[in-house]
Amino acid sequence: MQSRLRLRDTRDFERLRREGRVYHQRGLTLSVAPNELPHNRYGFITGKGLGKAVQRNRVRRLLRETVRELHPRLRSGHDIVLIARRPLVGQPFVVVKRIVSELLYQAGLVESDVLE
């Protein structure tokens, strides 16, 4: 994922915690807030409660790959943070992608495609 699309600054994460709109699904929490940029920025939180580093890194890789695939179909101008929870550990890519897609749709971030 391009570095301009990544959220890294602590202040951005804190702003999302204060001002962001939160959506929940089993195993994943999505926090969204508008930014003043022409593109989205994404952050991923995988706390130590998920397990050891190998498990946390796998969850993070699955989330990044899912966002990379869905990014072209999303509305621009938002900061998005995905917070992984314990039930997400060990899930296959298809399940993770479905959960992320449902959360993004619930948040109204998926652009309605005329062809679909």
N, C-alpha and C positions, 0 to 999 in steps of 0.2 A: 504494500500500500504506500502511496506517495506520502512523503513527510508532511506536505501541506494539508493532508487530509487527517492527520493524527492530532488528537488532543493530548498534550503532555504537561501543560502548565497547571500547577496546583490551583491557581486562582480560577481557571476555567472549570475544573471539577467542583470547586466550592460554589461557583455561580450556578452550575447545574443543580447542585444539591439544594440551593436556596430557591432558585427561580424556575427550575425545570418541572415539567409535567411528567409524572411517573406512571408507568404501566407495568403490570405484573402478569407473568405466566409461570407455570410450574418450572422452577429451575432457572428463571431468568427475570431480571428487572431491567426495564428500559427507561432512561431519563432523557427528555428532549427539551431543548430551549432554542429559540431563534438566535442566530448570530447575524452579524451585519456583513457577511462575506457572500460571494457568489457561489460558494460551494459548501458542502457539508464537512464537518470534522467529526471524527469518531474516537471514542476512548473505550477501553476495556478494563474492567476491574475483576481480578480473580484473586480473592483473598486466601489466606492460609487455611481457612476452614474447608476449602475444597479438597485438601490433601497435600501430598508432597509435590515438589516442583514439577515432576514429570506429568502428573495429572493436571496441574494448573496450566502448564505450558500447552498441553494438548487441547484443553478447553479454549485457551486463548487463540491457538492456531485455527481451530474450527470456527470460532466467532469471526476472526479476521477474514477467513476465506468466504464465509457466508456474506459478510458485508461487501467484500470485493465483488462478488457476483451480483448482489442486489443494488449496489450503488448507482448504476446508470438509470434505474427505474424509480429513484427516489427524488422527492422534491428537494430543491437546493435551499441553502441558507439556514441550516440547523446544526447545532452541536448535539451529538447523540452519544450517550454512554450506555454500554451494556454491562450489567453487573451479574456475574455468574453466581449461581447458588448450587448447593450440594447435589440436588437431583440431576443436574446437567452432566455431572462427571460420568464418563463411561458411555454416554449416548452416541449413537452413530451420526455421521454428518447429515444424513437426510432428516433426522429428528431435530437436530440443532437448527438446520435451515428452515424447517417448518415453523418452529417456535419463534425464531427471529422474524420471519415473514409475517406471522400472525400479529406479533407485537407492533411491527412497523405499519401494518395495515390498520390496526386498532388506533395507532397514534395519528393516522391520516397522512402519513409520509409517502405512501405509494402513489405515484401518479397514475391516474386512470388512463389506460391505454385504449385508444379508439378501436384497435384491431382485436382486442381481447373481449 
